Amino acid sequence: MKHIITLTLSPVVDKSTTVDRIVADQKLPCDEPRFEPGGGGINVSRGLKRLNVNSVAIFPSGGLTGQHLQDLLKAEHINQVPVLTEKLTRENFIVVNREVHEEYRFGMPAVELLPKEELEILRVIKNLSPKPKFMVVSGSMPPGSSEDFLAKVARIAQQDGAKLIVDTSGEALKNAVEEGVYLLKPNQAELSKLTDIEVKDKNTAEEAARKIIDKGKCEVVVVSLGAQGAYIASRGYNEHIAAPDIEKRSTVGAGDSMVAGMVYAAEKGLDLRQMVRMGIACGSAATMNAGPELFKRADAERLFAELIKN
C-alpha cells in the first residue's frame, strides 16, 4: 500500500441541523445537531477511507473544538497527526430549511497559525516515516500564513520523492506551483488568477491549463467547471469531461470528494483518463447527499462505470 498523507491548514468541525422554516425574531426548533470533521485535506482522507484506502491526516488542532475534531476522526478510523495550537479550532454551522429545501452555510473565519506552529507542521511532515508516495494539500490557507509555506511543503515533497497534489488558492498557491507540484486542481476563479486568463468555459480552461503545463512546473492540471464538468491537461493528454446528469442536493465537500477520487485512482495506478473520471464520479456523488455528508461509495462506483463508457 502506497503511503498517503493529507495536510489541512484550516480544519473545522461542521455542525448542521434542519428546521421546518426560517423566520426572523422567533425561536426555531431544530433537529438534533450533527457534527462532522471538515476541512479540505481532512475530507480527502475521509473520502479515501470510504474507498478503502488509508491515509494520514495532518492538521492543527486547538482547544475543546480541536479535541472534538480528533474524536470525530477517531470514530471514523482516520489515521491522524494533530499539531496542537494555542487558538481554538473553528466550527462552521449549516442549516437546512425544510420548507423550501434551501441550505444556509455559515463559515467562521479560519484560525491564524503562529509562526512556531507553522514550523512544527513542517517538522512533522519532514520527519514522517515511511516517506509518503502522495502528499495532498487541500483547503483554504489560514490568515497571516507565510506566503512561502506551501513552497516549503513542495520542497519537502520533492526531497521525499512524493507526488504533491494541491487544491488551494492565493499567493501561497502561486509559490507552490513555482516550486513544482504533480497535480493542481483549481476552480475557474483560481485558475484565472494563476494565469491572468479569464476562465469561462472548456476552451479558456484549456488555454489556461496549457499555460501552466508548458512552464514545466506541474504535470497535471484538473479544472473544476461546475455544471460543465471538468477539464484535464497534461503533457500528452487533454480532455473535457461533462458532468453526469444527477439531482444535486448540496455542494458541500464535492471538491474534496473529487480530489479523494483522483488520489484513489492514482494510488491504484489508473491512467489519467480513469483518474479524472473517478474524481468526477466521487465529486458528483457527494452532491447527491444533503448537508456536509460526503459521497457514498456505491453512488461513486455507479457514476464511474457510466463515465468510463464515454
Buried (B, 14 or more C-beta within 10 A) or exposed (E): EBBBBBBBBBBBBBBBBBBEEBEEEEEEEEEEEBBBBBBBBBBBBBBBBBBEBEBBBBBBBBBEBBBBBBEBBEEBEBBBBBBEBEBEBBBBBBBBBEEEEEBEBEEEEBBBBBEEBBBBBBEBBBEBEEBBBBBBBBBBBBEEBBEBBBBBBBBBBEEBEBBBBBBBBBEBBBBBBBBBBBBBBBBBEBBBBBBEBEBEEBEBBBBBBBBBBEEEBBBBBBBBBEEBBBBBBBEEEBBBBBBBEEEEBBEBBBBBBBBBBBBBBBBEEBEBBBBBBBBBBBBBBBBBBBBBBBBBBEBBBBBBEBBEEE
